[in-house]
Amino acid sequence: KDSFSSKFKTVFRSSPSIVTLAYSVLSSGIQLFGNELENPIDNTIADFTPEEEKKFSAPKYLLVESEENVVEKAFAEADRYVNEMGCKKSEVLIVGVSSYYSQQLEDYAKRLNKPAVIIKRRGDTEVFKDAGDSQRYVIGDIDYIGGLEFLYVILVGIDANTVPPSNTSNYTEGSFMYIKYSWYNRLYVALT
């Protein structure tokens, strides 16, 4: 039989700078195995209104002076998006990149009575809907946030030692490469 090839246009609901960052992260994971990844940016179309484009914010990495201040800084950034960009609290997702950071975020929100809901499992659309109805931030673990859409995402706990993990002593080379690859995929989902 004859074979044929076809290219499809991809529509991303992320800003061009987020798509570029997400592609960079995803292609880094693929390159661990020596494979080439077709650049999804080559065949993308944007369908943003001028009002939506005004809400774009370039991705940035904030280096916080101590681990104790990471969670506090995440909520300060969430408040900044609400105040400066005019978005609703429910349009901001605060993501813990590990169960440790997810728990720290939840504990901080409860201790300081921050308006927040917690995603406890993947696809938890009821919590997402509740956040919109009650105007609260959404906190989620990196493994539970796929399939949801937010204007702004704050990733908490990314550093050179944990994402992807840098300690190879507990792993064989193959399993460590897979763990790194999995982290790149998690980051891609969180970014997009």
Secondary structure, DSSP 8 states (H G I E B T S, - for coil): ---------EE-SS-HHHHHHHHHHHHHHHHTTT-----GGGGEE----HHHHHT---------SSHHHHHHHHHHHHHHHHHHH---GGGEEEEESSHHHHHHHHHHHHHTT--EEEE-STT-HHHHHHHHHHT-EEEEETTT-TT---SEEEEE---TTBTTB---TTS-HHHHHHHHHHHHHHHHHHH-
